[in-house]
């Protein structure tokens, strides 16, 4: 995977075991990981409004 090492480093450094990250990047990588896990681990079987909100939030931020 092209960005695996970068994502792993962000996760290890900025996503705490409990609670929210102190920085936005930590929460962004957490959200991306949730989306990845849902797609790869569950085949998007649990896809619903919560996932839609995450995707819409981040796609609007990128534009």
N, C-alpha and C positions, 0 to 999 in steps of 0.2 A: 504494500500500500504506500502510496506516494507520501502522505503526510503523517503516517503512523507515529514515527519517532517524535515529531513536533507535538502531536496531540498527547502522546504519553507523557512527555515532559511537562506540558501545561497541566495535565491532570494531577501528576504527582506533586507539583509545586503549588498549585492554586486551588485544588478542590479538597476541602477538609473532609474527614470521615463523617463528621456530624455538623449540621447547620450549614448556613450559607457561606459562600466565599467572601473574603474581604474585598475582592476586586471583581469587576464586571467580567473580565476574561475567564475567571473561574466558573462563573455561572453560565457563560456562553459554551464553554467546553462541556459542562455537565449536560446542557440541553442538547448539544450535538450528539453526545454519547447516548442519551435517551432515544433520540431519533434513530441512530444507527442500530442500537440494540433491538428496537421494535421492528425495524426492517429486516435485519439479518437473523435475529433470534426468534421472532414471532411471525415473520412474513406479513407484517402489518395487520395481523388478525385483530389486534386491540385498538387499531386506529380509531380515533374519535375526536371530539371537540377539543380536548386538551392538547393533543398533538397538532391539530389545525391552528390553534392559537399560537403555539410556539413557532411554527413555520411562518405564519403571517407576521408575527412580531419581528423575527430576524430578517425576513425578506424585505420588509419595509425599512428596516434600519440600513440595509445594504444599498438600497436604491438611492 
